[in-house]
Structure formats: structure tokens, C-alpha cells
Amino acid sequence: MKTFCYFIITLLISAGCLLGAMNTKNPFPLFGVAFGIWALFTWSYHLRAKKEAARRSREQLFENYMRSNRGQRL
């Protein structure tokens, strides 16, 4: 859900910049902002995906550890 909200905000900002670039003499700063916001979105999405994969890996390791120690009670 968080990614969807970020995606919508990114769409709105980039669309506003691209529409604003049509009415300016020098549109390149607005193009930079529009494409920069997409670069920021993809970078942050990649970081969140990496954290989620690491969390899933830790959970899987913990589950495997608990399964291996199931029969060994003190």
C-alpha cells in the first residue's frame, strides 16, 4: 500500500512537471525534476525490496532452526 501511495505521488509530480515544461522557454529543469522523481522512486523501491528480501531470509532461517530443534527439548 505504501508503494502504491508513493507511485501515485510520483505520477502526479512528474505529470505536473511535464505539463509545466510545455509552457516554459527552458523546459530542461522541469524535465530533470520529472525524470529525477522517477529515479528516486525506483531507487527507494529497490531499497524496500532488498530489506523485505533480507527479512524473509531471516524468517526462513529462524523457521529452519526451530524445525531442527523441535525434537531436542532440554
Predicted model as a PDB file, atoms N, CA, C, CB and O in Angstrom, pLDDT in the B-factor column:
MODEL        1                                                                  
ATOM      1  N   MET A   1       0.824  -1.186   0.000  1.00 88.00           N  
ATOM      2  CA  MET A   1       0.000   0.000   0.000  1.00 88.00           C  
ATOM      3  C   MET A   1       0.872   1.255   0.000  1.00 88.00           C  
ATOM      4  CB  MET A   1      -0.939  -0.005   1.204  1.00 88.00           C  
ATOM      5  O   MET A   1       0.562   2.245  -0.662  1.00 88.00           O  
ATOM      6  N   LYS A   2       1.959   1.190   0.751  1.00 88.00           N  
ATOM      7  CA  LYS A   2       2.871   2.327   0.818  1.00 88.00           C  
ATOM      8  C   LYS A   2       3.488   2.601  -0.559  1.00 88.00           C  
ATOM      9  CB  LYS A   2       3.978   2.068   1.864  1.00 88.00           C  
ATOM     10  O   LYS A   2       3.631   3.753  -0.968  1.00 88.00           O  
ATOM     11  N   THR A   3       3.848   1.530  -1.260  1.00 90.00           N  
ATOM     12  CA  THR A   3       4.436   1.679  -2.589  1.00 90.00           C  
ATOM     13  C   THR A   3       3.423   2.283  -3.554  1.00 90.00           C  
ATOM     14  CB  THR A   3       4.933   0.322  -3.118  1.00 90.00           C  
ATOM     15  O   THR A   3       3.782   3.108  -4.395  1.00 90.00           O  
ATOM     16  N   PHE A   4       2.175   1.884  -3.439  1.00 95.00           N  
ATOM     17  CA  PHE A   4       1.132   2.434  -4.300  1.00 95.00           C  
ATOM     18  C   PHE A   4       0.969   3.936  -4.061  1.00 95.00           C  
ATOM     19  CB  PHE A   4      -0.201   1.707  -4.058  1.00 95.00           C  
ATOM     20  O   PHE A   4       0.815   4.703  -5.011  1.00 95.00           O  
ATOM     21  N   CYS A   5       1.001   4.353  -2.805  1.00 95.00           N  
ATOM     22  CA  CYS A   5       0.896   5.794  -2.499  1.00 95.00           C  
ATOM     23  C   CYS A   5       2.082   6.555  -3.071  1.00 95.00           C  
ATOM     24  CB  CYS A   5       0.811   6.025  -0.975  1.00 95.00           C  
ATOM     25  O   CYS A   5       1.909   7.625  -3.654  1.00 95.00           O  
ATOM     26  N   TYR A   6       3.286   6.012  -2.909  1.00 95.00           N  
ATOM     27  CA  TYR A   6       4.468   6.655  -3.484  1.00 95.00           C  
ATOM     28  C   TYR A   6       4.375   6.720  -5.002  1.00 95.00           C  
ATOM     29  CB  TYR A   6       5.737   5.908  -3.070  1.00 95.00           C  
ATOM     30  O   TYR A   6       4.790   7.705  -5.613  1.00 95.00           O  
ATOM     31  N   PHE A   7       3.830   5.671  -5.608  1.00 96.00           N  
ATOM     32  CA  PHE A   7       3.681   5.636  -7.064  1.00 96.00           C  
ATOM     33  C   PHE A   7       2.728   6.732  -7.535  1.00 96.00           C  
ATOM     34  CB  PHE A   7       3.173   4.256  -7.521  1.00 96.00           C  
ATOM     35  O   PHE A   7       3.017   7.424  -8.511  1.00 96.00           O  
ATOM     36  N   ILE A   8       1.612   6.893  -6.859  1.00 97.00           N  
ATOM     37  CA  ILE A   8       0.646   7.929  -7.235  1.00 97.00           C  
ATOM     38  C   ILE A   8       1.251   9.320  -7.065  1.00 97.00           C  
ATOM     39  CB  ILE A   8      -0.636   7.801  -6.392  1.00 97.00           C  
ATOM     40  O   ILE A   8       1.070  10.179  -7.928  1.00 97.00           O  
ATOM     41  N   ILE A   9       1.961   9.550  -5.975  1.00 96.00           N  
ATOM     42  CA  ILE A   9       2.604  10.851  -5.755  1.00 96.00           C  
ATOM     43  C   ILE A   9       3.647  11.113  -6.841  1.00 96.00           C  
ATOM     44  CB  ILE A   9       3.261  10.908  -4.351  1.00 96.00           C  
ATOM     45  O   ILE A   9       3.762  12.232  -7.340  1.00 96.00           O  
ATOM     46  N   THR A  10       4.406  10.077  -7.202  1.00 97.00           N  
ATOM     47  CA  THR A  10       5.404  10.220  -8.269  1.00 97.00           C  
ATOM     48  C   THR A  10       4.731  10.559  -9.592  1.00 97.00           C  
ATOM     49  CB  THR A  10       6.236   8.930  -8.413  1.00 97.00           C  
ATOM     50  O   THR A  10       5.213  11.417 -10.331  1.00 97.00           O  
ATOM     51  N   LEU A  11       3.630   9.898  -9.894  1.00 97.00           N  
ATOM     52  CA  LEU A  11       2.890  10.193 -11.121  1.00 97.00           C  
ATOM     53  C   LEU A  11       2.418  11.643 -11.155  1.00 97.00           C  
ATOM     54  CB  LEU A  11       1.695   9.254 -11.255  1.00 97.00           C  
ATOM     55  O   LEU A  11       2.553  12.323 -12.173  1.00 97.00           O  
ATOM     56  N   LEU A  12       1.867  12.110 -10.045  1.00 97.00           N  
ATOM     57  CA  LEU A  12       1.341  13.478 -10.002  1.00 97.00           C  
ATOM     58  C   LEU A  12       2.454  14.508 -10.171  1.00 97.00           C  
ATOM     59  CB  LEU A  12       0.601  13.721  -8.684  1.00 97.00           C  
ATOM     60  O   LEU A  12       2.303  15.472 -10.922  1.00 97.00           O  
ATOM     61  N   ILE A  13       3.562  14.307  -9.476  1.00 96.00           N  
ATOM     62  CA  ILE A  13       4.665  15.268  -9.560  1.00 96.00           C  
ATOM     63  C   ILE A  13       5.259  15.287 -10.967  1.00 96.00           C  
ATOM     64  CB  ILE A  13       5.757  14.929  -8.526  1.00 96.00           C  
ATOM     65  O   ILE A  13       5.492  16.355 -11.534  1.00 96.00           O  
ATOM     66  N   SER A  14       5.503  14.104 -11.525  1.00 97.00           N  
ATOM     67  CA  SER A  14       6.124  14.067 -12.855  1.00 97.00           C  
ATOM     68  C   SER A  14       5.171  14.598 -13.916  1.00 97.00           C  
ATOM     69  CB  SER A  14       6.557  12.637 -13.209  1.00 97.00           C  
ATOM     70  O   SER A  14       5.608  15.282 -14.842  1.00 97.00           O  
ATOM     71  N   ALA A  15       3.882  14.299 -13.804  1.00 96.00           N  
ATOM     72  CA  ALA A  15       2.916  14.825 -14.775  1.00 96.00           C  
ATOM     73  C   ALA A  15       2.845  16.345 -14.681  1.00 96.00           C  
ATOM     74  CB  ALA A  15       1.517  14.209 -14.543  1.00 96.00           C  
ATOM     75  O   ALA A  15       2.794  17.030 -15.703  1.00 96.00           O  
ATOM     76  N   GLY A  16       2.843  16.869 -13.466  1.00 96.00           N  
ATOM     77  CA  GLY A  16       2.825  18.321 -13.301  1.00 96.00           C  
ATOM     78  C   GLY A  16       4.058  18.987 -13.886  1.00 96.00           C  
ATOM     79  O   GLY A  16       3.964  20.045 -14.508  1.00 96.00           O  
ATOM     80  N   CYS A  17       5.207  18.371 -13.689  1.00 96.00           N  
ATOM     81  CA  CYS A  17       6.443  18.937 -14.246  1.00 96.00           C  
ATOM     82  C   CYS A  17       6.450  18.870 -15.768  1.00 96.00           C  
ATOM     83  CB  CYS A  17       7.665  18.200 -13.688  1.00 96.00           C  
ATOM     84  O   CYS A  17       6.861  19.823 -16.431  1.00 96.00           O  
ATOM     85  N   LEU A  18       5.998  17.752 -16.323  1.00 95.00           N  
ATOM     86  CA  LEU A  18       5.987  17.621 -17.780  1.00 95.00           C  
ATOM     87  C   LEU A  18       4.963  18.560 -18.422  1.00 95.00           C  
ATOM     88  CB  LEU A  18       5.687  16.175 -18.176  1.00 95.00           C  
ATOM     89  O   LEU A  18       5.213  19.112 -19.494  1.00 95.00           O  
ATOM     90  N   LEU A  19       3.822  18.739 -17.774  1.00 96.00           N  
ATOM     91  CA  LEU A  19       2.841  19.695 -18.294  1.00 96.00           C  
ATOM     92  C   LEU A  19       3.359  21.131 -18.159  1.00 96.00           C  
ATOM     93  CB  LEU A  19       1.494  19.542 -17.553  1.00 96.00           C  
ATOM     94  O   LEU A  19       3.146  21.958 -19.045  1.00 96.00           O  
ATOM     95  N   GLY A  20       4.028  21.413 -17.062  1.00 95.00           N  
ATOM     96  CA  GLY A  20       4.603  22.744 -16.887  1.00 95.00           C  
ATOM     97  C   GLY A  20       5.731  23.018 -17.864  1.00 95.00           C  
ATOM     98  O   GLY A  20       5.954  24.166 -18.246  1.00 95.00           O  
ATOM     99  N   ALA A  21       6.443  21.982 -18.271  1.00 94.00           N  
ATOM    100  CA  ALA A  21       7.557  22.158 -19.206  1.00 94.00           C  
ATOM    101  C   ALA A  21       7.079  22.560 -20.587  1.00 94.00           C  
ATOM    102  CB  ALA A  21       8.371  20.885 -19.300  1.00 94.00           C  
ATOM    103  O   ALA A  21       7.851  23.115 -21.370  1.00 94.00           O  
ATOM    104  N   MET A  22       5.811  22.288 -20.902  1.00 94.00           N  
ATOM    105  CA  MET A  22       5.302  22.657 -22.225  1.00 94.00           C  
ATOM    106  C   MET A  22       5.126  24.160 -22.370  1.00 94.00           C  
ATOM    107  CB  MET A  22       3.982  21.960 -22.491  1.00 94.00           C  
ATOM    108  O   MET A  22       5.075  24.662 -23.493  1.00 94.00           O  
ATOM    109  N   ASN A  23       5.031  24.891 -21.264  1.00 92.00           N  
ATOM    110  CA  ASN A  23       4.752  26.326 -21.325  1.00 92.00           C  
ATOM    111  C   ASN A  23       5.933  27.192 -20.922  1.00 92.00           C  
ATOM    112  CB  ASN A  23       3.587  26.651 -20.449  1.00 92.00           C  
ATOM    113  O   ASN A  23       5.758  28.386 -20.677  1.00 92.00           O  
ATOM    114  N   THR A  24       7.120  26.630 -20.847  1.00 94.00           N  
ATOM    115  CA  THR A  24       8.275  27.434 -20.456  1.00 94.00           C  
ATOM    116  C   THR A  24       9.250  27.548 -21.618  1.00 94.00           C  
ATOM    117  CB  THR A  24       8.974  26.825 -19.226  1.00 94.00           C  
ATOM    118  O   THR A  24       9.247  26.742 -22.548  1.00 94.00           O  
ATOM    119  N   LYS A  25      10.090  28.586 -21.528  1.00 95.00           N  
ATOM    120  CA  LYS A  25      11.109  28.770 -22.565  1.00 95.00           C  
ATOM    121  C   LYS A  25      12.211  27.724 -22.441  1.00 95.00           C  
ATOM    122  CB  LYS A  25      11.711  30.179 -22.482  1.00 95.00           C  
ATOM    123  O   LYS A  25      12.726  27.238 -23.447  1.00 95.00           O  
ATOM    124  N   ASN A  26      12.573  27.376 -21.201  1.00 94.00           N  
ATOM    125  CA  ASN A  26      13.617  26.382 -20.964  1.00 94.00           C  
ATOM    126  C   ASN A  26      13.008  25.214 -20.171  1.00 94.00           C  
ATOM    127  CB  ASN A  26      14.837  27.014 -20.196  1.00 94.00           C  
ATOM    128  O   ASN A  26      12.930  25.276 -18.944  1.00 94.00           O  
ATOM    129  N   PRO A  27      12.585  24.167 -20.858  1.00 94.00           N  
ATOM    130  CA  PRO A  27      11.889  23.079 -20.159  1.00 94.00           C  
ATOM    131  C   PRO A  27      12.817  22.068 -19.486  1.00 94.00           C  
ATOM    132  CB  PRO A  27      11.007  22.357 -21.125  1.00 94.00           C  
ATOM    133  O   PRO A  27      12.350  21.190 -18.760  1.00 94.00           O  
ATOM    134  N   PHE A  28      14.112  22.180 -19.716  1.00 95.00           N  
ATOM    135  CA  PHE A  28      15.024  21.141 -19.239  1.00 95.00           C  
ATOM    136  C   PHE A  28      15.105  21.007 -17.715  1.00 95.00           C  
ATOM    137  CB  PHE A  28      16.384  21.411 -19.771  1.00 95.00           C  
ATOM    138  O   PHE A  28      15.253  19.883 -17.235  1.00 95.00           O  
ATOM    139  N   PRO A  29      15.017  22.082 -16.928  1.00 95.00           N  
ATOM    140  CA  PRO A  29      14.982  21.877 -15.467  1.00 95.00           C  
ATOM    141  C   PRO A  29      13.763  21.066 -15.014  1.00 95.00           C  
ATOM    142  CB  PRO A  29      14.986  23.228 -14.754  1.00 95.00           C  
ATOM    143  O   PRO A  29      13.860  20.235 -14.111  1.00 95.00           O  
ATOM    144  N   LEU A  30      12.626  21.317 -15.648  1.00 95.00           N  
ATOM    145  CA  LEU A  30      11.429  20.555 -15.284  1.00 95.00           C  
ATOM    146  C   LEU A  30      11.524  19.109 -15.766  1.00 95.00           C  
ATOM    147  CB  LEU A  30      10.178  21.219 -15.868  1.00 95.00           C  
ATOM    148  O   LEU A  30      11.029  18.202 -15.097  1.00 95.00           O  
ATOM    149  N   PHE A  31      12.150  18.888 -16.909  1.00 96.00           N  
ATOM    150  CA  PHE A  31      12.398  17.507 -17.352  1.00 96.00           C  
ATOM    151  C   PHE A  31      13.295  16.796 -16.346  1.00 96.00           C  
ATOM    152  CB  PHE A  31      13.047  17.485 -18.767  1.00 96.00           C  
ATOM    153  O   PHE A  31      13.083  15.624 -16.035  1.00 96.00           O  
ATOM    154  N   GLY A  32      14.289  17.504 -15.844  1.00 95.00           N  
ATOM    155  CA  GLY A  32      15.189  16.926 -14.853  1.00 95.00           C  
ATOM    156  C   GLY A  32      14.459  16.537 -13.579  1.00 95.00           C  
ATOM    157  O   GLY A  32      14.715  15.479 -13.005  1.00 95.00           O  
ATOM    158  N   VAL A  33      13.538  17.406 -13.135  1.00 96.00           N  
ATOM    159  CA  VAL A  33      12.755  17.090 -11.942  1.00 96.00           C  
ATOM    160  C   VAL A  33      11.843  15.898 -12.210  1.00 96.00           C  
ATOM    161  CB  VAL A  33      11.925  18.311 -11.495  1.00 96.00           C  
ATOM    162  O   VAL A  33      11.729  15.003 -11.372  1.00 96.00           O  
ATOM    163  N   ALA A  34      11.196  15.880 -13.367  1.00 96.00           N  
ATOM    164  CA  ALA A  34      10.262  14.798 -13.691  1.00 96.00           C  
ATOM    165  C   ALA A  34      10.974  13.447 -13.744  1.00 96.00           C  
ATOM    166  CB  ALA A  34       9.569  15.078 -15.031  1.00 96.00           C  
ATOM    167  O   ALA A  34      10.491  12.465 -13.180  1.00 96.00           O  
ATOM    168  N   PHE A  35      12.109  13.399 -14.415  1.00 96.00           N  
ATOM    169  CA  PHE A  35      12.829  12.121 -14.504  1.00 96.00           C  
ATOM    170  C   PHE A  35      13.581  11.813 -13.210  1.00 96.00           C  
ATOM    171  CB  PHE A  35      13.812  12.144 -15.685  1.00 96.00           C  
ATOM    172  O   PHE A  35      13.804  10.648 -12.881  1.00 96.00           O  
ATOM    173  N   GLY A  36      13.963  12.842 -12.490  1.00 96.00           N  
ATOM    174  CA  GLY A  36      14.629  12.637 -11.206  1.00 96.00           C  
ATOM    175  C   GLY A  36      13.703  12.025 -10.176  1.00 96.00           C  
ATOM    176  O   GLY A  36      14.131  11.196  -9.372  1.00 96.00           O  
ATOM    177  N   ILE A  37      12.435  12.422 -10.190  1.00 97.00           N  
ATOM    178  CA  ILE A  37      11.487  11.849  -9.236  1.00 97.00           C  
ATOM    179  C   ILE A  37      11.254  10.379  -9.543  1.00 97.00           C  
ATOM    180  CB  ILE A  37      10.155  12.617  -9.261  1.00 97.00           C  
ATOM    181  O   ILE A  37      11.037   9.585  -8.628  1.00 97.00           O  
ATOM    182  N   TRP A  38      11.295  10.000 -10.832  1.00 97.00           N  
ATOM    183  CA  TRP A  38      11.174   8.576 -11.178  1.00 97.00           C  
ATOM    184  C   TRP A  38      12.413   7.800 -10.752  1.00 97.00           C  
ATOM    185  CB  TRP A  38      10.945   8.407 -12.689  1.00 97.00           C  
ATOM    186  O   TRP A  38      12.309   6.657 -10.306  1.00 97.00           O  
ATOM    187  N   ALA A  39      13.576   8.410 -10.886  1.00 97.00           N  
ATOM    188  CA  ALA A  39      14.800   7.751 -10.430  1.00 97.00           C  
ATOM    189  C   ALA A  39      14.759   7.556  -8.914  1.00 97.00           C  
ATOM    190  CB  ALA A  39      16.047   8.575 -10.834  1.00 97.00           C  
ATOM    191  O   ALA A  39      15.164   6.507  -8.414  1.00 97.00           O  
ATOM    192  N   LEU A  40      14.278   8.547  -8.191  1.00 96.00           N  
ATOM    193  CA  LEU A  40      14.152   8.444  -6.741  1.00 96.00           C  
ATOM    194  C   LEU A  40      13.148   7.353  -6.357  1.00 96.00           C  
ATOM    195  CB  LEU A  40      13.725   9.794  -6.146  1.00 96.00           C  
ATOM    196  O   LEU A  40      13.380   6.600  -5.411  1.00 96.00           O  
ATOM    197  N   PHE A  41      12.047   7.272  -7.082  1.00 96.00           N  
ATOM    198  CA  PHE A  41      11.049   6.243  -6.808  1.00 96.00           C  
ATOM    199  C   PHE A  41      11.624   4.844  -7.028  1.00 96.00           C  
ATOM    200  CB  PHE A  41       9.816   6.450  -7.690  1.00 96.00           C  
ATOM    201  O   PHE A  41      11.452   3.966  -6.182  1.00 96.00           O  
ATOM    202  N   THR A  42      12.302   4.628  -8.155  1.00 96.00           N  
ATOM    203  CA  THR A  42      12.853   3.289  -8.428  1.00 96.00           C  
ATOM    204  C   THR A  42      13.955   2.939  -7.431  1.00 96.00           C  
ATOM    205  CB  THR A  42      13.403   3.214  -9.869  1.00 96.00           C  
ATOM    206  O   THR A  42      14.069   1.783  -7.023  1.00 96.00           O  
ATOM    207  N   TRP A  43      14.762   3.911  -7.037  1.00 97.00           N  
ATOM    208  CA  TRP A  43      15.826   3.661  -6.062  1.00 97.00           C  
ATOM    209  C   TRP A  43      15.233   3.272  -4.708  1.00 97.00           C  
ATOM    210  CB  TRP A  43      16.729   4.905  -5.913  1.00 97.00           C  
ATOM    211  O   TRP A  43      15.690   2.318  -4.079  1.00 97.00           O  
ATOM    212  N   SER A  44      14.219   4.008  -4.261  1.00 94.00           N  
ATOM    213  CA  SER A  44      13.611   3.694  -2.965  1.00 94.00           C  
ATOM    214  C   SER A  44      12.858   2.366  -3.024  1.00 94.00           C  
ATOM    215  CB  SER A  44      12.659   4.825  -2.529  1.00 94.00           C  
ATOM    216  O   SER A  44      12.841   1.627  -2.040  1.00 94.00           O  
ATOM    217  N   TYR A  45      12.237   2.053  -4.158  1.00 95.00           N  
ATOM    218  CA  TYR A  45      11.558   0.764  -4.301  1.00 95.00           C  
ATOM    219  C   TYR A  45      12.564  -0.380  -4.221  1.00 95.00           C  
ATOM    220  CB  TYR A  45      10.784   0.702  -5.634  1.00 95.00           C  
ATOM    221  O   TYR A  45      12.299  -1.411  -3.603  1.00 95.00           O  
ATOM    222  N   HIS A  46      13.710  -0.189  -4.847  1.00 96.00           N  
ATOM    223  CA  HIS A  46      14.762  -1.215  -4.801  1.00 96.00           C  
ATOM    224  C   HIS A  46      15.248  -1.425  -3.372  1.00 96.00           C  
ATOM    225  CB  HIS A  46      15.945  -0.820  -5.710  1.00 96.00           C  
ATOM    226  O   HIS A  46      15.458  -2.565  -2.958  1.00 96.00           O  
ATOM    227  N   LEU A  47      15.429  -0.352  -2.614  1.00 95.00           N  
ATOM    228  CA  LEU A  47      15.862  -0.478  -1.219  1.00 95.00           C  
ATOM    229  C   LEU A  47      14.822  -1.207  -0.370  1.00 95.00           C  
ATOM    230  CB  LEU A  47      16.141   0.905  -0.625  1.00 95.00           C  
ATOM    231  O   LEU A  47      15.165  -2.069   0.438  1.00 95.00           O  
ATOM    232  N   ARG A  48      13.542  -0.854  -0.559  1.00 93.00           N  
ATOM    233  CA  ARG A  48      12.495  -1.528   0.206  1.00 93.00           C  
ATOM    234  C   ARG A  48      12.403  -3.006  -0.154  1.00 93.00           C  
ATOM    235  CB  ARG A  48      11.148  -0.849  -0.030  1.00 93.00           C  
ATOM    236  O   ARG A  48      12.169  -3.841   0.720  1.00 93.00           O  
ATOM    237  N   ALA A  49      12.582  -3.337  -1.422  1.00 94.00           N  
ATOM    238  CA  ALA A  49      12.535  -4.739  -1.845  1.00 94.00           C  
ATOM    239  C   ALA A  49      13.703  -5.524  -1.256  1.00 94.00           C  
ATOM    240  CB  ALA A  49      12.552  -4.840  -3.380  1.00 94.00           C  
ATOM    241  O   ALA A  49      13.549  -6.684  -0.872  1.00 94.00           O  
ATOM    242  N   LYS A  50      14.881  -4.882  -1.185  1.00 96.00           N  
ATOM    243  CA  LYS A  50      16.046  -5.544  -0.597  1.00 96.00           C  
ATOM    244  C   LYS A  50      15.838  -5.811   0.891  1.00 96.00           C  
ATOM    245  CB  LYS A  50      17.303  -4.694  -0.807  1.00 96.00           C  
ATOM    246  O   LYS A  50      16.178  -6.888   1.381  1.00 96.00           O  
ATOM    247  N   LYS A  51      15.288  -4.844   1.608  1.00 95.00           N  
ATOM    248  CA  LYS A  51      15.017  -5.020   3.038  1.00 95.00           C  
ATOM    249  C   LYS A  51      13.998  -6.127   3.259  1.00 95.00           C  
ATOM    250  CB  LYS A  51      14.514  -3.708   3.660  1.00 95.00           C  
ATOM    251  O   LYS A  51      14.136  -6.931   4.181  1.00 95.00           O  
ATOM    252  N   GLU A  52      12.980  -6.168   2.416  1.00 94.00           N  
ATOM    253  CA  GLU A  52      11.951  -7.206   2.541  1.00 94.00           C  
ATOM    254  C   GLU A  52      12.533  -8.587   2.270  1.00 94.00           C  
ATOM    255  CB  GLU A  52      10.787  -6.930   1.579  1.00 94.00           C  
ATOM    256  O   GLU A  52      12.185  -9.546   2.958  1.00 94.00           O  
ATOM    257  N   ALA A  53      13.409  -8.704   1.285  1.00 96.00           N  
ATOM    258  CA  ALA A  53      14.050  -9.989   0.987  1.00 96.00           C  
ATOM    259  C   ALA A  53      14.940 -10.426   2.147  1.00 96.00           C  
ATOM    260  CB  ALA A  53      14.878  -9.894  -0.312  1.00 96.00           C  
ATOM    261  O   ALA A  53      14.972 -11.608   2.488  1.00 96.00           O  
ATOM    262  N   ALA A  54      15.654  -9.498   2.748  1.00 96.00           N  
ATOM    263  CA  ALA A  54      16.507  -9.832   3.891  1.00 96.00           C  
ATOM    264  C   ALA A  54      15.657 -10.281   5.075  1.00 96.00           C  
ATOM    265  CB  ALA A  54      17.382  -8.625   4.289  1.00 96.00           C  
ATOM    266  O   ALA A  54      16.030 -11.218   5.781  1.00 96.00           O  
ATOM    267  N   ARG A  55      14.529  -9.630   5.300  1.00 96.00           N  
ATOM    268  CA  ARG A  55      13.634 -10.011   6.390  1.00 96.00           C  
ATOM    269  C   ARG A  55      13.064 -11.409   6.155  1.00 96.00           C  
ATOM    270  CB  ARG A  55      12.494  -8.986   6.534  1.00 96.00           C  
ATOM    271  O   ARG A  55      13.010 -12.224   7.076  1.00 96.00           O  
ATOM    272  N   ARG A  56      12.639 -11.684   4.917  1.00 96.00           N  
ATOM    273  CA  ARG A  56      12.126 -13.016   4.609  1.00 96.00           C  
ATOM    274  C   ARG A  56      13.193 -14.082   4.788  1.00 96.00           C  
ATOM    275  CB  ARG A  56      11.588 -13.059   3.190  1.00 96.00           C  
ATOM    276  O   ARG A  56      12.902 -15.186   5.248  1.00 96.00           O  
ATOM    277  N   SER A  57      14.423 -13.757   4.428  1.00 96.00           N  
ATOM    278  CA  SER A  57      15.518 -14.708   4.589  1.00 96.00           C  
ATOM    279  C   SER A  57      15.768 -15.010   6.065  1.00 96.00           C  
ATOM    280  CB  SER A  57      16.793 -14.166   3.937  1.00 96.00           C  
ATOM    281  O   SER A  57      15.957 -16.168   6.437  1.00 96.00           O  
ATOM    282  N   ARG A  58      15.771 -13.973   6.909  1.00 96.00           N  
ATOM    283  CA  ARG A  58      15.947 -14.181   8.354  1.00 96.00           C  
ATOM    284  C   ARG A  58      14.822 -15.018   8.935  1.00 96.00           C  
ATOM    285  CB  ARG A  58      16.021 -12.840   9.083  1.00 96.00           C  
ATOM    286  O   ARG A  58      15.061 -15.896   9.765  1.00 96.00           O  
ATOM    287  N   GLU A  59      13.589 -14.748   8.499  1.00 96.00           N  
ATOM    288  CA  GLU A  59      12.461 -15.535   8.986  1.00 96.00           C  
ATOM    289  C   GLU A  59      12.586 -16.996   8.574  1.00 96.00           C  
ATOM    290  CB  GLU A  59      11.149 -14.956   8.468  1.00 96.00           C  
ATOM    291  O   GLU A  59      12.290 -17.893   9.363  1.00 96.00           O  
ATOM    292  N   GLN A  60      13.023 -17.239   7.341  1.00 95.00           N  
ATOM    293  CA  GLN A  60      13.189 -18.609   6.872  1.00 95.00           C  
ATOM    294  C   GLN A  60      14.290 -19.322   7.655  1.00 95.00           C  
ATOM    295  CB  GLN A  60      13.508 -18.624   5.371  1.00 95.00           C  
ATOM    296  O   GLN A  60      14.140 -20.492   8.007  1.00 95.00           O  
ATOM    297  N   LEU A  61      15.383 -18.634   7.927  1.00 94.00           N  
ATOM    298  CA  LEU A  61      16.452 -19.231   8.729  1.00 94.00           C  
ATOM    299  C   LEU A  61      15.958 -19.562  10.136  1.00 94.00           C  
ATOM    300  CB  LEU A  61      17.661 -18.283   8.803  1.00 94.00           C  
ATOM    301  O   LEU A  61      16.284 -20.620  10.672  1.00 94.00           O  
ATOM    302  N   PHE A  62      15.183 -18.678  10.728  1.00 93.00           N  
ATOM    303  CA  PHE A  62      14.646 -18.929  12.067  1.00 93.00           C  
ATOM    304  C   PHE A  62      13.692 -20.123  12.061  1.00 93.00           C  
ATOM    305  CB  PHE A  62      13.925 -17.680  12.597  1.00 93.00           C  
ATOM    306  O   PHE A  62      13.733 -20.953  12.969  1.00 93.00           O  
ATOM    307  N   GLU A  63      12.834 -20.213  11.043  1.00 92.00           N  
ATOM    308  CA  GLU A  63      11.917 -21.350  10.944  1.00 92.00           C  
ATOM    309  C   GLU A  63      12.679 -22.655  10.784  1.00 92.00           C  
ATOM    310  CB  GLU A  63      10.953 -21.160   9.771  1.00 92.00           C  
ATOM    311  O   GLU A  63      12.317 -23.661  11.395  1.00 92.00           O  
ATOM    312  N   ASN A  64      13.726 -22.655   9.973  1.00 91.00           N  
ATOM    313  CA  ASN A  64      14.542 -23.860   9.808  1.00 91.00           C  
ATOM    314  C   ASN A  64      15.226 -24.239  11.121  1.00 91.00           C  
ATOM    315  CB  ASN A  64      15.594 -23.650   8.704  1.00 91.00           C  
ATOM    316  O   ASN A  64      15.318 -25.419  11.459  1.00 91.00           O  
ATOM    317  N   TYR A  65      15.701 -23.247  11.851  1.00 91.00           N  
ATOM    318  CA  TYR A  65      16.336 -23.501  13.147  1.00 91.00           C  
ATOM    319  C   TYR A  65      15.337 -24.111  14.123  1.00 91.00           C  
ATOM    320  CB  TYR A  65      16.920 -22.200  13.730  1.00 91.00           C  
ATOM    321  O   TYR A  65      15.657 -25.069  14.827  1.00 91.00           O  
ATOM    322  N   MET A  66      14.136 -23.560  14.163  1.00 89.00           N  
ATOM    323  CA  MET A  66      13.129 -24.076  15.078  1.00 89.00           C  
ATOM    324  C   MET A  66      12.700 -25.492  14.689  1.00 89.00           C  
ATOM    325  CB  MET A  66      11.918 -23.146  15.107  1.00 89.00           C  
ATOM    326  O   MET A  66      12.437 -26.316  15.565  1.00 89.00           O  
ATOM    327  N   ARG A  67      12.625 -25.785  13.385  1.00 87.00           N  
ATOM    328  CA  ARG A  67      12.285 -27.140  12.954  1.00 87.00           C  
ATOM    329  C   ARG A  67      13.369 -28.136  13.344  1.00 87.00           C  
ATOM    330  CB  ARG A  67      12.064 -27.177  11.446  1.00 87.00           C  
ATOM    331  O   ARG A  67      13.073 -29.266  13.734  1.00 87.00           O  
ATOM    332  N   SER A  68      14.628 -27.710  13.235  1.00 88.00           N  
ATOM    333  CA  SER A  68      15.721 -28.640  13.558  1.00 88.00           C  
ATOM    334  C   SER A  68      15.801 -28.904  15.049  1.00 88.00           C  
ATOM    335  CB  SER A  68      17.055 -28.091  13.061  1.00 88.00           C  
ATOM    336  O   SER A  68      16.282 -29.963  15.451  1.00 88.00           O  
ATOM    337  N   ASN A  69      15.352 -27.985  15.878  1.00 83.00           N  
ATOM    338  CA  ASN A  69      15.406 -28.161  17.330  1.00 83.00           C  
ATOM    339  C   ASN A  69      14.088 -28.616  17.932  1.00 83.00           C  
ATOM    340  CB  ASN A  69      15.827 -26.882  17.979  1.00 83.00           C  
ATOM    341  O   ASN A  69      13.945 -28.637  19.155  1.00 83.00           O  
ATOM    342  N   ARG A  70      13.139 -28.975  17.109  1.00 79.00           N  
ATOM    343  CA  ARG A  70      11.816 -29.353  17.603  1.00 79.00           C  
ATOM    344  C   ARG A  70      11.872 -30.598  18.500  1.00 79.00           C  
ATOM    345  CB  ARG A  70      10.873 -29.602  16.427  1.00 79.00           C  
ATOM    346  O   ARG A  70      11.197 -30.647  19.528  1.00 79.00           O  
ATOM    347  N   GLY A  71      12.664 -31.591  18.123  1.00 66.00           N  
ATOM    348  CA  GLY A  71      12.736 -32.818  18.898  1.00 66.00           C  
ATOM    349  C   GLY A  71      13.725 -32.775  20.037  1.00 66.00           C  
ATOM    350  O   GLY A  71      13.775 -33.709  20.837  1.00 66.00           O  
ATOM    351  N   GLN A  72      14.505 -31.735  20.136  1.00 70.00           N  
ATOM    352  CA  GLN A  72      15.553 -31.643  21.161  1.00 70.00           C  
ATOM    353  C   GLN A  72      15.107 -30.728  22.290  1.00 70.00           C  
ATOM    354  CB  GLN A  72      16.876 -31.129  20.551  1.00 70.00           C  
ATOM    355  O   GLN A  72      15.408 -29.535  22.280  1.00 70.00           O  
ATOM    356  N   ARG A  73      14.397 -31.275  23.255  1.00 63.00           N  
ATOM    357  CA  ARG A  73      13.965 -30.460  24.392  1.00 63.00           C  
ATOM    358  C   ARG A  73      14.918 -30.684  25.546  1.00 63.00           C  
ATOM    359  CB  ARG A  73      12.507 -30.799  24.811  1.00 63.00           C  
ATOM    360  O   ARG A  73      15.437 -31.782  25.749  1.00 63.00           O  
ATOM    361  N   LEU A  74      15.135 -29.630  26.288  1.00 55.00           N  
ATOM    362  CA  LEU A  74      16.059 -29.713  27.431  1.00 55.00           C  
ATOM    363  C   LEU A  74      15.399 -30.254  28.667  1.00 55.00           C  
ATOM    364  CB  LEU A  74      16.640 -28.363  27.735  1.00 55.00           C  
ATOM    365  O   LEU A  74      16.046 -30.382  29.707  1.00 55.00           O  
TER     366      LEU A  74                                                      
ENDMDL                                                                          
END                                                                             
